[in-house]
Amino acid sequence: MLLAMAVLHRSAVIAGAAGLAVALLLTLAGFELTASSGVALPQAATGIGAEALHSAATILWIILPALSIYELQRRSGAVDRIRALLTGLTDDRRLLVLLIAWFFGLFMEGAAGFGTPVALGAPLLVGIGLPPLRAVVLALVGHASGVSFGAAGTPLLTQAAITGVPVEAIALPAALLHAATGGILLLTLLLLADDRRLSRHDLGWGGLAALCFFLPSVALAALAGPELATLGGALIGCAGFVLLLRRFGPARQPRPLPAGALADLAPYAIILGLVLLTRMVPAVQQPLSALALRWTLPGGFAGSFQPLYHPGTLLAAGLVAGALLTGRARLLPPALAAALRQLLPVALALAVMLALARVMVHSGMVLTLAEAAAHTGPVWPLLAPAVGVLGTFVTGSATTSNILFSEFQLSTATALSLPAPLLLAAQTFGAAIGNIVAPHNIIAGCATVGGKGGEGRILARTLGPCLACLIAAGLLLAAATN
């Protein structure tokens, strides 16, 4: 898949189909699809297919309303007016990218996660004049530093529940790893945001954006736990950054709001309000998250869907409510029709990729790769984050990566007499950084900006910063464990 997408620049469908074909051949040579399920091959194939289709449907339920929001905004002229609103803060494209890809992306990751930052951020970046594929790269890179604490801390809370290690012991080293490597991601944002040469002015604002987010994020991870580290860090950091931008930035004189700007922002404001309400208010969160549709098949194949708590439902609510409140309901049908037309080819790519993921998981391939890595012995801290990336690359989810590999990292730490919290932090860090190269996320991002077929070119651009973050984190972990 890496060869097909990053080197040959093939589409996700072709790359996924090639990878799936190789995986199926390997199951005949040395693995068994029935190894973990204990059922006959036809039942195992049915279960894997059902899991892949279920996962594809839950992802598509995020993409569809996100696409519809963009189509609605484009048809109403809101995209142009939002661009004018943002350029009222500054005309500097690099600063606009910091506001959208970094702060807005991190906020949406902390509040909702599960692909929402890319689904909403990439179209906004296109709206300020960036090419679609570059916008997806920026949205992917911009939110990665917050994924370990995304969706109100879900990946880390899941990890702690699986291993029994106190979440506070994992949260601080994970936050410090993100803070130590965040400069790599910010530098990538600055380089890709504009074709002109980087100046000290650009680097200064990039460094300020890093401080504005990471200082409160690390403090919240240490003092309050994982739930608020990304969400609070993004809110506090963005407020501070905007104040400094208004005081010292290139556009020092406030500009009046464009006509209709508040109505244009209504869908996003409603979404943010719903996210905060459903994630941060227990009286609302508990009944909504308790309603879950679950299914199981023989052999341990299963899936679940929380219809009222899913990010896609919140996006759909923001879409409909925003259109009704602003008198733009007549634009909903054509916006939805346009979104559906773009969704059909995306569904095929997702289904192929997710089928590959489930084959690798249920045949034991992913576990075999991880177990082989443990034989590296004392140099394991250098490589531990790569296991997290592997899990997210295959599954498209940092939470799922932690579910797959946290116990493996814990047992490896015990076997090698290494600090368990550090290796678990390495796991969740790698799982977060893996989001920028996960084909599932790349496909979803391309879908929101009409970039179908460009997935390979996006992966080629995100692979470098991913590897740079892995190397930097590995060296820090090696130094900390020696």
Buried (B, 14 or more C-beta within 10 A) or exposed (E): BBEBBBEEBBBBBBBBBBBBEEBBEBBEEEBBBBBBBEBEEEBBBBBBBBBBBBBBBBBBBBBBBBBBBBBBBBBBEBBBBBBBBBBBBBEBBBBBBBBBBBBBBBBBBBBBBBBBBBBBBBBBBBBBEBEBBBBBBBBBBBBBBBBBBBBBBBBBBBBBEBBEBEBBBBBBBBBBBBBBBBBBBBBBBBBBBBEEEBEEEBBEBBEBBBBBBBBBBBBBBBEBBBBBBBBBBBBBBBEBBBEBBBEEBEBEEEEEBBEEBEBBBBBBBBBBEBBBBBBBEEEBBEEBBEEEEEEEBEBEBEBEBBEBBBBBBBBBBBBBBBBEBBEBEEBBEEBBEBBEEBBEBBBBBBBBBBBBBBBBBBBBBBBEBBEEBBEBEEEBBBBBBBBBBBBBBBBBBBBBBBBBBBBBBBBBBEEBEBBBBBBBBBBBBBBBBBBBBBBBBBBBBBBBBBBBBBBBBBBBBBBEBBBBBBBBBBEBBBEBBE
